[in-house]
Amino acid sequence: MEELCTKEGTVQSVIFQNAENGYTVLRLVDEEGELLTVVGCIPCAAPGEHMAVNGVWENHPQHGQQLRAVETERRLPEDAEDIASYLSSGVCRGVGPATARRIVERFGADTLEILDSRPEQLSLLKGITEKKALEIAADFRRALGLRRLMAFLSQYELPPVLAMNLRRRYGDGALEIIRANPYLLSDEACGVEFSASDQIAMGMGFSSDCRERLRAAVTFELSHNENNGHVFLPRDKLIAATSQLLDIASEPVEEALDGLLADGALAQEAVAGVEACYLRRLYGEETYVCAKLRALLSADADRSTQAERAVDEIQREQGITYAPAQRRAVEQAARCGVLILTGGPGTGKTTAVRGIAALFGKMGLGTVLTAPTGRAAKRLGELTGREAQTVHRLLGMSWNEASREVTFTKTEREPLEADAVIVDEMSMVDLPLFAALLRALRPGTRLVLVGDADQLPSVGAGNVFSDLIRSGCAETVFLREIFRQAEQSAIVRNAHAVNSGQALRLANDQEDFFFLCRRDAVRAVETVVELCAARLPGKMGIPADQIQVLTPTRRGPAGTGNLNRLLQEALNPPATDKRELPWGERTFREGDRIMQTRNDYDVVWEKEDGTVGTGMFNGDVGQIVQIDPSGELLSVRFDDRIASYTSEMLSELDLAYAMTIHKSQGSEYRCAVVCILPSAPSLMVRGVLYTAITRARELLVLVGDDAAVRQMAANDKRQRRYSGLKWRLCHGPEAEKA
């Protein structure tokens, strides 16, 4: 646990300030006259103001010790000299040092009170019109309003950066709006836990059954369960969960729910025998997906007249002979507007996709290949020999700062210039992303969805790929035959054994699949580190950068946190020629393998050809190639692009020597070392183990407790996700319009 320290003083100068997120580097003269460097989210900081900083000391690689602010208590300057410094710092547009001195000479210690409540008096000064006086006062009040908002939030230990988000959303009156309804802090745009906003409201005197509390709790339950993969909640479960959350009777909750439904904030509809309650956004996406799929399915797509001859030509050109199911998949692509292709490892999905893409080429169709993650898209491109990109980049994703929402350039108004779209790793695609993709397709566009339905479902809401298959709405080709070459792989054999409920073969007489029994957590972790640092590179000739450690959990001795710390120490230890940057409990070092842990649409990247763009996504993995001597900028290589991170963005990066099995979806590694020890019941399931095994291309090493491995293989429990997609596709009203 980091030790907090408090320093008080006066701001001497502001070295750097980001107006968007409030990140600031400033010099503070403390009460002993010592000059300190303070960094952190301190919006609108200016010379002359008094500040008490509660923070943590960090050692900057170039600038030495600096205090990273955890919380700040700020007070406007009081004496004339400090007020003049404050006003001339740029806090009020058009007020430079000379004008600031004139104002302070006239009004003295009352200057800031004049600006706040009697700004017209500024026009008494020569050269300042009444209009100019009001403009100066408006700037001052804007900065003052943000400071007051930060002070309000700090009372409840909420981060200062939240003040920036609130001002963007609600304008200069954000504080008054939040005071009137603190529960707005828990909406999707702000993301504060309901318990935190509830504590604030209760402290301000809101009653336990007030309208604002009830409505916010209902909406929070739906948003919270969206993060657990649910598209809707049954009405009775939603009411019961909200009543339990608020510790009140169900009747007022039901009334609040009905009010939200009447206002159109939520939606309710009978789905598969239950009254399904949706966030309005998810309801719109689910109904849209069904309507658009029906439109694509009803289009005249049959172009099979020459398909048989074309497939024969493709086999000759590619020097292969398709298995019956593969050939059926390629030929069906010429007949169907929507085709689903699914199968496990070694069943020839990639060969079939190559054939489908070649067939579309012979049909004169413009075809694009896409996948939900950068690594999956890169692998798809390598395996097919064609360009592939992520769904986000294909759709021209950007971040709308005003609405705090993701937007896409490609929509119904500006659709993709494509006659056919092939999507790989569909099991990872959630409902909102699939809806965005469908919106970008022109009428009659062919859609081919490829994936392994037995892998873990998407992190986001829905179970799209599985729902589509189970609905039977589209032609689906199941590839079940394991090809002879793949059948020789113990990785493939064990993956299919796990998937069919058979016992894993853990004997170490297999060429590409090994099990090292380590029931003690400390020994298991030591073995993982030794494998990556010495045994696999030395004996198997596999470089450490081609080995990925996977584990079900983030916590505990075998969690990603501990494994990453130990693997970094072994694989990329400190060196005089490597700059490093401490950040909380982590240290980032040149050469480190790192991962983006959330979508950030503002990260700037550049390719070698000079192409510049923005946006990095949750799960992207790269390597730190340079830390700027100032320590304020990190350069990270993600495949073919270099992304730049300022130090205030480090909270969205983590070390990636080890990652959770969930995070590894869509990726394939030359060698995977998987650490399996007893963990949370929700993680000790077959789907997690199956996904881990199928991440390895050449070598898989399981390290851990044999009983835990067998428990996972035997446990086929799948978390139920509330989704109406399958039901709508089978029974939904035909009246839904795309």
C-alpha positions in Angstrom: 0.0 0.0 0.0 1.4 3.4 -1.0 2.1 5.9 1.7 0.2 9.1 1.3 1.8 12.4 2.2 0.3 15.9 2.4 1.9 19.1 1.2 0.5 22.7 1.3 1.6 25.7 -0.5 1.1 28.2 -3.3 1.2 27.4 -7.0 4.3 29.1 -8.5 3.8 28.0 -12.1 1.9 25.6 -14.3 4.2 23.6 -16.6 1.6 21.6 -18.5 -2.2 21.4 -18.5 -4.5 19.3 -20.6 -7.8 21.1 -21.0 -9.7 18.0 -22.0 -8.9 15.8 -19.0 -7.4 18.2 -16.5 -4.0 16.5 -16.3 -1.6 19.0 -14.9 2.1 19.4 -14.0 2.8 22.3 -11.7 5.4 23.8 -9.3 4.2 24.3 -5.8 6.1 26.4 -3.1 5.4 24.7 0.2 5.2 26.3 3.6 8.9 25.7 4.1 9.7 27.5 0.9 10.7 24.3 -0.9 9.8 24.0 -4.6 7.9 20.8 -5.4 6.6 19.2 -8.6 3.0 18.1 -8.5 1.3 16.0 -11.2 -2.3 14.8 -11.5 -5.8 15.8 -12.5 -6.0 19.4 -11.2 -8.3 21.3 -13.8 -7.9 25.1 -14.1 -4.8 25.2 -11.8 -3.2 28.7 -12.0 -0.3 30.5 -10.3 -1.2 32.2 -7.1 -3.8 29.8 -5.7 -3.3 28.0 -2.5 -3.3 24.2 -2.6 -3.2 21.3 -0.2 -2.1 18.1 -2.0 -2.6 14.6 -0.6 -0.5 12.3 -2.8 2.2 9.7 -3.4 5.9 10.4 -4.0 7.2 9.0 -7.3 10.7 9.0 -8.8 10.6 10.5 -12.3 13.4 9.2 -14.6 14.5 12.7 -15.5 12.8 15.2 -13.2 13.4 13.3 -10.0 10.8 13.2 -7.2 7.3 14.4 -7.9 4.1 14.2 -5.9 1.3 12.5 -7.8 -1.9 14.0 -6.5 -4.6 11.7 -5.2 -6.8 14.5 -3.9 -6.4 18.3 -3.7 -8.0 21.0 -1.6 -7.8 24.3 -3.3 -8.3 27.9 -2.2 -8.3 31.0 -4.4 -5.5 33.5 -3.8 -6.1 36.2 -1.1 -3.4 38.8 -1.3 -3.0 41.2 -4.2 0.2 39.8 -5.6 -1.1 36.2 -5.8 -4.4 37.5 -7.3 -2.5 39.3 -10.0 -0.6 36.2 -10.8 -3.8 34.2 -10.9 -5.6 36.5 -13.3 -2.7 36.9 -15.6 -2.2 33.1 -16.0 -4.8 32.8 -18.7 -7.7 31.8 -16.5 -9.6 34.8 -18.1 -9.2 35.3 -21.8 -7.9 38.7 -22.8 -6.4 39.4 -19.3 -2.6 39.6 -19.4 -0.2 40.8 -16.8 -0.7 44.5 -17.4 -4.5 44.3 -17.3 -4.4 42.0 -14.3 -2.2 44.6 -12.4 -4.6 47.4 -13.3 -7.6 45.5 -12.0 -5.9 44.5 -8.8 -4.6 48.0 -8.2 -8.2 49.3 -8.4 -10.0 46.6 -6.4 -7.3 45.0 -4.3 -8.2 41.9 -2.2 -11.9 42.4 -3.3 -10.9 41.7 -7.0 -12.2 38.1 -7.2 -15.4 38.9 -5.3 -16.0 41.8 -7.9 -15.5 39.3 -10.8 -17.9 36.8 -9.3 -20.8 39.1 -8.2 -20.2 42.7 -9.5 -18.4 42.4 -12.8 -19.9 45.6 -14.3 -17.5 47.5 -12.1 -14.6 46.4 -14.2 -15.9 48.8 -16.9 -14.8 51.7 -14.6 -11.3 51.0 -15.8 -10.1 52.7 -18.9 -10.1 50.3 -21.9 -12.5 47.8 -20.5 -16.0 48.0 -22.0 -19.1 46.7 -20.2 -19.2 43.8 -22.8 -15.5 43.0 -22.1 -16.1 43.1 -18.4 -18.9 40.5 -18.7 -16.7 38.3 -20.9 -13.9 38.4 -18.3 -16.4 37.6 -15.5 -17.9 34.7 -17.5 -14.5 33.1 -17.9 -13.8 33.5 -14.2 -17.1 32.0 -13.2 -16.6 29.1 -15.6 -13.3 28.2 -13.9 -14.8 28.9 -10.5 -17.7 26.6 -11.3 -15.4 23.8 -12.2 -13.4 24.3 -9.0 -16.6 24.2 -6.9 -17.7 21.1 -8.7 -14.4 19.4 -8.0 -14.6 20.5 -4.3 -18.1 19.0 -4.2 -16.9 15.7 -5.7 -13.8 15.5 -3.5 -16.0 15.5 -0.4 -17.1 12.1 -1.5 -13.7 10.9 -2.7 -14.7 10.9 -6.4 -12.0 11.5 -9.0 -11.4 15.1 -10.2 -11.5 14.0 -13.9 -15.2 13.3 -13.3 -15.7 17.0 -13.0 -14.5 17.4 -16.6 -17.0 14.8 -17.8 -19.9 16.4 -15.9 -19.1 19.9 -17.3 -18.9 18.5 -20.9 -22.3 16.8 -20.3 -24.2 19.4 -18.4 -22.3 22.7 -19.1 -21.4 25.4 -16.5 -24.5 24.5 -14.4 -23.3 21.0 -13.8 -22.9 21.5 -10.0 -26.5 22.8 -9.6 -27.8 19.9 -11.7 -25.9 17.3 -9.7 -27.0 18.8 -6.4 -30.6 18.6 -7.6 -30.2 14.9 -8.5 -27.0 13.2 -7.4 -28.2 10.0 -8.9 -27.2 11.4 -12.3 -23.7 10.4 -11.3 -24.6 6.8 -11.8 -25.9 7.1 -15.4 -24.0 5.4 -18.2 -22.0 8.5 -19.2 -20.6 9.1 -15.7 -20.3 5.5 -14.4 -20.2 6.2 -10.7 -21.3 3.1 -8.6 -24.9 3.5 -7.5 -23.8 3.0 -3.9 -21.6 6.1 -4.1 -24.3 8.3 -5.6 -26.8 6.9 -3.1 -24.5 7.8 -0.2 -24.2 11.4 -1.5 -28.0 11.7 -2.0 -28.8 10.2 1.5 -26.3 12.7 3.0 -28.1 15.5 1.3 -31.4 14.5 2.7 -33.0 12.6 -0.2 -35.6 10.1 1.1 -35.2 6.4 0.7 -38.3 6.1 -1.5 -37.8 9.3 -3.5 -38.5 9.2 -7.3 -34.9 10.0 -8.3 -33.5 7.1 -6.2 -36.0 4.5 -7.4 -35.6 5.4 -11.0 -31.8 5.5 -10.8 -31.7 2.1 -9.1 -33.9 0.4 -11.7 -31.7 1.8 -14.5 -28.5 0.9 -12.6 -29.6 -2.7 -12.3 -30.1 -3.0 -16.1 -26.8 -1.3 -16.8 -25.0 -3.4 -14.3 -26.4 -6.6 -15.8 -25.5 -5.5 -19.3 -21.9 -5.7 -18.1 -22.6 -9.3 -17.1 -23.8 -10.0 -20.7 -27.5 -9.6 -20.3 -29.5 -7.7 -22.9 -32.6 -7.6 -20.8 -33.9 -8.7 -17.4 -37.3 -10.3 -16.7 -39.6 -7.8 -15.0 -40.0 -9.8 -11.8 -36.2 -10.3 -11.5 -35.5 -6.6 -12.1 -38.0 -5.6 -9.5 -36.7 -8.1 -6.9 -33.1 -7.1 -7.5 -33.8 -3.4 -7.3 -35.9 -3.9 -4.1 -33.0 -5.8 -2.6 -30.5 -3.1 -3.7 -32.6 -0.4 -2.0 -33.9 -2.5 0.9 -37.4 -1.4 0.3 -40.7 -3.0 -0.7 -41.4 -4.0 -4.3 -44.4 -1.8 -4.9 -42.6 1.6 -5.2 -40.0 0.0 -7.4 -42.7 -1.3 -9.7 -44.2 2.2 -9.8 -40.8 3.7 -10.7 -40.3 1.0 -13.4 -43.7 1.8 -14.9 -42.9 5.5 -14.9 -39.6 4.9 -16.8 -41.5 2.7 -19.3 -44.2 5.4 -19.8 -41.5 8.0 -20.4 -39.8 5.8 -23.0 -36.5 5.6 -21.0 -36.9 1.8 -20.8 -38.7 -0.7 -23.0 -40.7 -3.8 -22.0 -42.0 -6.6 -24.2 -43.1 -10.2 -23.9 -40.2 -12.4 -24.9 -40.2 -16.2 -24.7 -42.9 -16.2 -22.0 -41.4 -13.5 -19.8 -41.9 -9.7 -19.6 -38.5 -8.5 -20.7 -37.3 -5.1 -19.5 -34.6 -3.4 -21.6 -32.5 -0.3 -21.6 -34.0 1.6 -24.6 -30.6 1.5 -26.4 -30.3 -2.3 -26.2 -34.0 -2.8 -27.1 -33.4 -0.7 -30.3 -30.3 -2.7 -31.2 -31.9 -6.1 -30.7 -35.0 -5.3 -32.7 -32.9 -3.6 -35.4 -30.6 -6.7 -35.8 -33.6 -8.9 -36.3 -35.2 -6.6 -38.9 -32.0 -6.1 -40.8 -31.2 -9.8 -40.8 -34.7 -10.6 -42.2 -34.1 -8.1 -44.9 -30.7 -9.6 -45.9 -32.2 -13.1 -45.7 -35.2 -12.2 -48.0 -33.0 -10.6 -50.7 -32.6 -12.5 -54.0 -29.1 -13.8 -53.3 -29.0 -17.1 -55.3 -26.1 -17.0 -57.8 -25.4 -20.7 -57.8 -25.8 -21.4 -61.5 -22.0 -21.3 -62.1 -21.0 -22.1 -58.5 -20.1 -25.7 -59.0 -17.8 -24.9 -61.9 -16.2 -22.0 -60.0 -15.5 -24.1 -57.0 -13.8 -26.7 -59.2 -11.6 -23.9 -60.6 -10.8 -22.6 -57.1 -9.7 -26.1 -56.0 -7.3 -26.4 -59.0 -5.9 -22.9 -58.4 -5.4 -23.5 -54.7 -4.2 -27.1 -55.1 -6.6 -28.6 -52.7 -9.7 -30.8 -52.6 -12.4 -29.7 -50.2 -14.0 -32.0 -47.8 -17.8 -32.4 -48.4 -18.8 -29.9 -45.7 -16.2 -27.4 -46.8 -17.4 -27.6 -50.4 -21.0 -27.2 -49.2 -20.0 -24.0 -47.3 -18.3 -22.5 -50.4 -21.2 -23.3 -52.7 -23.8 -22.1 -50.2 -22.1 -18.8 -50.1 -23.2 -18.3 -53.7 -26.8 -19.2 -52.8 -27.4 -17.4 -49.5 -27.6 -13.8 -48.4 -26.5 -14.8 -44.9 -24.2 -17.8 -44.2 -23.0 -19.1 -40.9 -19.9 -21.2 -40.7 -18.8 -22.9 -37.5 -16.4 -25.5 -36.3 -13.7 -26.3 -33.8 -9.9 -26.3 -34.3 -8.5 -28.4 -37.1 -11.9 -28.6 -39.0 -10.8 -26.4 -41.9 -12.7 -23.1 -41.3 -9.8 -21.0 -42.7 -9.6 -23.1 -45.9 -13.4 -22.7 -46.4 -13.1 -18.9 -45.8 -10.3 -18.7 -48.4 -12.6 -20.6 -50.9 -15.6 -18.3 -50.1 -13.5 -15.2 -50.7 -12.1 -16.6 -53.9 -15.6 -17.5 -55.1 -16.9 -14.0 -54.3 -14.0 -12.7 -56.4 -15.0 -14.8 -59.4 -18.6 -13.5 -58.9 -17.2 -10.0 -59.2 -18.2 -9.0 -55.7 -16.2 -6.5 -53.7 -15.4 -8.4 -50.5 -14.1 -7.1 -47.1 -12.7 -9.3 -44.3 -13.1 -8.2 -40.7 -12.8 -9.5 -37.1 -13.6 -8.0 -33.7 -10.0 -7.5 -32.5 -6.7 -6.4 -34.0 -5.0 -9.7 -33.4 -7.9 -11.7 -34.9 -8.0 -9.4 -37.9 -4.2 -9.7 -38.4 -4.4 -13.5 -38.2 -7.3 -13.6 -40.6 -5.3 -11.5 -43.1 -2.3 -13.7 -42.8 -4.2 -17.0 -43.2 -6.2 -15.8 -46.2 -3.6 -13.7 -47.9 -6.1 -10.8 -48.0 -6.4 -7.5 -46.2 -8.5 -7.7 -43.0 -9.3 -5.1 -40.4 -11.2 -4.8 -37.2 -14.9 -4.1 -37.3 -14.3 -0.8 -35.5 -11.9 0.5 -38.1 -14.0 -0.9 -40.9 -16.9 1.2 -39.7 -14.8 4.3 -39.1 -15.4 4.5 -35.3 -14.8 7.7 -33.4 -15.7 9.2 -30.1 -18.3 11.9 -29.8 -17.1 14.1 -26.9 -20.4 16.0 -26.7 -22.6 12.9 -26.2 -19.8 10.8 -24.7 -20.7 8.0 -27.1 -19.0 5.9 -29.8 -20.1 6.9 -33.3 -19.4 5.3 -36.6 -18.8 7.0 -40.0 -20.3 4.0 -41.8 -24.1 3.9 -41.3 -27.3 3.7 -43.4 -26.5 7.1 -44.7 -22.9 6.2 -45.7 -22.8 2.4 -46.1 -19.8 0.3 -46.8 -18.7 0.0 -50.4 -18.8 -3.8 -50.2 -20.9 -6.4 -51.9 -19.9 -9.1 -49.3 -18.6 -9.0 -45.8 -16.9 -11.9 -44.0 -16.7 -11.7 -40.2 -14.3 -14.0 -38.3 -14.3 -14.8 -34.6 -18.1 -14.0 -34.4 -18.4 -15.5 -30.9 -16.6 -12.3 -29.7 -19.1 -9.9 -31.3 -21.6 -8.5 -28.9 -25.0 -7.1 -29.8 -24.2 -3.4 -30.0 -21.2 -4.0 -32.4 -23.2 -6.4 -34.6 -26.0 -3.8 -34.8 -23.4 -1.2 -35.9 -22.1 -3.6 -38.6 -25.5 -4.3 -40.0 -26.4 -0.6 -40.2 -23.4 -0.2 -42.5 -24.5 -2.9 -45.0 -26.2 -1.9 -48.2 -29.4 -3.8 -49.0 -28.5 -7.2 -50.6 -24.9 -7.3 -49.1 -23.8 -10.9 -48.5 -22.8 -11.7 -45.0 -20.7 -14.6 -43.9 -20.3 -15.2 -40.2 -17.5 -17.5 -39.1 -16.5 -18.7 -35.6 -16.4 -21.4 -32.9 -19.7 -21.4 -31.0 -18.2 -23.4 -28.2 -15.8 -20.6 -27.2 -16.6 -18.2 -24.5 -19.3 -15.6 -25.4 -18.6 -12.0 -26.0 -17.5 -9.8 -23.1 -20.3 -7.3 -24.0 -24.1 -7.9 -23.9 -25.7 -10.7 -25.8 -24.8 -14.2 -27.1 -25.1 -13.2 -30.8 -23.3 -16.1 -32.6 -24.9 -18.8 -30.5 -28.3 -17.2 -30.8 -28.0 -17.0 -34.6 -27.0 -20.6 -34.9 -29.7 -21.9 -32.5 -32.4 -19.8 -34.2 -31.9 -21.6 -37.5 -32.7 -18.4 -39.3 -29.8 -18.7 -41.7 -28.1 -21.5 -43.6 -25.5 -22.9 -41.2 -22.6 -25.2 -42.1 -21.1 -27.2 -39.3 -17.5 -28.3 -39.9 -17.0 -31.4 -37.7 -14.4 -33.5 -39.4 -10.9 -33.1 -38.0 -8.4 -33.2 -40.8 -5.6 -35.8 -40.7 -2.8 -33.2 -40.3 -4.7 -31.5 -37.5 -5.6 -34.8 -35.9 -1.9 -35.5 -35.3 -1.9 -32.5 -32.9 -2.6 -33.3 -29.2 -3.7 -29.7 -28.8 -6.5 -30.3 -31.3 -7.4 -33.7 -29.9 -7.6 -32.5 -26.4 -9.6 -29.4 -27.4 -12.2 -31.7 -29.0 -12.1 -34.1 -26.0 -12.8 -31.3 -23.6 -15.6 -30.0 -25.8 -17.3 -33.4 -25.9 -17.0 -34.0 -22.2 -14.2 -36.5 -22.4 -11.2 -36.6 -20.1 -8.1 -34.7 -21.0 -5.1 -36.8 -21.8 -2.4 -35.4 -19.4 0.4 -37.9 -20.1 3.6 -36.2 -21.3 4.2 -38.4 -24.3 2.6 -35.9 -26.7 4.6 -33.7 -29.0 2.8 -30.4 -28.6 0.8 -30.8 -25.3 2.4 -31.1 -21.9 1.1 -31.1 -18.3 3.2 -30.2 -15.3 1.5 -31.0 -12.1 2.0 -28.3 -9.5 -0.7 -28.3 -6.9 1.0 -25.6 -4.7 0.4 -22.1 -6.0 4.0 -20.9 -5.3 5.6 -23.8 -7.1 3.1 -23.5 -10.0 4.0 -19.8 -10.5 7.8 -20.5 -10.2 7.4 -23.2 -12.9 5.6 -20.8 -15.2 8.3 -18.2 -14.9 11.1 -20.7 -15.4 9.3 -22.1 -18.5 9.1 -18.6 -20.1 12.6 -17.4 -19.0 14.7 -20.5 -19.6 13.2 -23.9 -20.4 11.1 -23.1 -23.5 13.6 -20.7 -25.1 16.6 -22.9 -24.2 15.2 -26.4 -24.9 12.4 -25.8 -27.4 13.9 -22.8 -29.2 10.8 -20.7 -28.7 11.7 -17.0 -27.9 10.0 -15.5 -24.8 8.2 -13.0 -26.9 6.3 -15.8 -28.7 5.1 -17.3 -25.4 1.9 -16.1 -23.8 0.9 -17.0 -20.3 -2.8 -17.4 -19.7 -4.7 -17.8 -16.4 -8.4 -17.8 -15.6 -8.2 -15.1 -12.9 -6.7 -11.6 -12.2 -6.3 -12.2 -8.5 -4.2 -14.4 -6.2 -0.8 -15.9 -6.6 -1.7 -17.4 -10.0 -3.5 -14.2 -11.1 -2.4 -11.9 -13.8 -1.2 -9.2 -11.3 1.3 -11.4 -9.6 2.4 -13.3 -12.7 3.0 -10.1 -14.7 5.2 -8.7 -11.9 7.3 -11.8 -11.7 7.5 -12.3 -15.5 8.6 -8.7 -16.0 11.3 -9.1 -13.5 12.5 -12.3 -15.3 12.1 -11.3 -18.9 12.7 -7.5 -18.8 14.6 -6.6 -15.7 15.8 -3.0 -15.0 18.8 -1.9 -16.9 20.8 1.3 -17.3 19.8 1.6 -21.0 16.1 1.2 -20.3 14.0 4.1 -19.2 11.1 3.3 -16.9 8.1 5.0 -15.4 6.4 4.1 -12.1 2.6 4.2 -12.1 0.9 3.1 -8.9 1.9 -0.4 -8.1 3.2 -1.0 -11.6 6.4 0.1 -13.3 6.4 0.5 -17.1 9.8 -0.2 -18.7 11.1 0.1 -22.3 10.7 -3.4 -23.8 7.6 -4.3 -21.8 4.7 -6.2 -23.3 1.6 -4.2 -22.5 -2.1 -4.4 -23.1 -4.8 -1.7 -23.6 -7.4 -2.4 -21.0 -10.3 -0.3 -22.2 -11.4 1.4 -25.5 -9.8 4.8 -25.9 -10.8 6.6 -29.0 -8.4 9.5 -28.5 -5.0 7.6 -28.6 -3.0 8.9 -31.6 -1.1 6.4 -33.7 1.0 6.5 -36.8 2.0 3.9 -39.4 5.4 3.7 -41.0 3.9 5.1 -44.2 2.9 8.2 -42.4 -0.8 7.3 -42.0 -2.1 8.9 -38.8 -5.2 7.8 -36.9 -6.8 7.5 -33.5 -8.2 4.8 -31.3 -6.9 1.7 -29.5 -9.1 -1.0 -28.1 -9.6 -3.2 -25.1 -7.3 -6.2 -25.5 -4.8 -4.7 -28.0 -1.3 -5.9 -27.1 1.9 -4.1 -28.0 5.4 -3.3 -26.8 6.8 -0.2 -25.2 9.5 1.0 -27.6 10.4 4.3 -26.0 9.8 6.3 -22.9 10.4 10.0 -23.5 13.3 11.4 -21.4 10.7 13.7 -19.7 8.7 10.6 -18.7 5.6 12.3 -20.0 5.2 10.3 -23.2 5.3 6.5 -24.0 5.5 5.1 -27.5 4.0 1.7 -27.9 4.2 -0.5 -31.1 0.9 -2.3 -31.9 1.7 -4.5 -34.9 2.0 -1.9 -37.8 1.4 1.3 -35.8 3.1 3.3 -33.1 0.7 4.8 -30.5 1.6 7.6 -28.2 0.4 7.7 -24.6 0.8 10.7 -22.2 1.4 9.8 -18.6 -2.2 10.6 -17.5 -3.3 7.7 -19.9 -1.3 5.0 -18.1 -4.3 3.9 -16.1 -5.6 2.2 -19.2 -2.5 0.2 -19.8 -1.4 -3.0 -18.1 1.5 -5.5 -18.4 0.6 -8.4 -20.8 3.2 -11.1 -20.1 0.2 -12.8 -18.5 -3.4 -12.2 -19.4 -6.8 -13.8 -18.5 -8.2 -16.4 -20.8 -11.1 -14.2 -21.5 -8.8 -11.5 -22.8 -7.0 -14.0 -25.1 -10.1 -14.6 -27.2 -9.5 -14.1 -30.9 -5.8 -14.5 -30.5 -3.5 -17.4 -31.4 0.0 -17.9 -30.0 2.9 -20.0 -31.1 3.2 -21.2 -27.5 0.7 -20.9 -24.6 1.5 -21.6 -21.0 -1.7 -22.0 -19.1 -1.7 -21.9 -15.3 -4.7 -23.7 -13.8 -5.4 -23.7 -10.0 -8.7 -23.7 -8.1 -10.4 -20.4 -8.6 -13.9 -18.8 -8.5 -16.6 -21.3 -9.5 -17.7 -19.2 -12.5 -14.2 -19.6 -14.0 -13.8 -23.3 -13.3 -15.9 -24.3 -16.4 -15.3 -26.2 -19.6 -15.7 -23.1 -21.8 -12.7 -21.4 -20.1 -10.5 -24.4 -20.5 -11.5 -25.0 -24.1 -10.8 -21.4 -25.0 -7.4 -21.6 -23.3 -6.4 -24.8 -25.2 -7.4 -23.4 -28.6 -5.2 -20.4 -28.2 -2.0 -22.5 -28.8 -0.8 -23.0 -32.3 2.4 -25.1 -31.9 2.8 -25.9 -28.2 0.6 -25.9 -25.1 1.9 -26.3 -21.6 -0.6 -26.7 -18.8 0.8 -26.0 -15.3 -1.2 -26.6 -12.1 -3.6 -28.7 -10.2 -4.7 -31.9 -12.1 -7.9 -32.0 -10.1 -8.7 -28.4 -11.1 -8.1 -29.2 -14.7 -10.4 -32.3 -14.6 -13.0 -30.3 -12.7 -13.1 -27.7 -15.5 -13.3 -30.3 -18.2 -16.2 -32.0 -16.5 -18.2 -28.8 -15.8 -20.2 -27.7 -18.8 -22.2 -25.1 -16.8 -22.8 -22.1 -19.0 -24.0 -18.8 -17.5 -27.4 -18.0 -18.9 -27.7 -14.7 -20.7 -31.0 -13.0 -21.1 -31.3 -12.2 -24.8 -34.3 -12.0 -27.0 -32.4 -12.4 -30.3 -33.1 -16.1 -30.9 -36.7 -15.8 -29.9 -37.3 -12.7 -32.1 -35.7 -14.4 -35.1 -38.0 -17.4 -34.6 -41.2 -15.7 -33.4 -40.7 -11.9 -33.5 -43.3 -9.7 -35.3 -42.9 -9.3 -39.0 -43.8 -5.6 -38.5 -40.3 -4.7 -37.3 -38.7 -2.5 -39.9 -35.1 -2.1 -40.7 
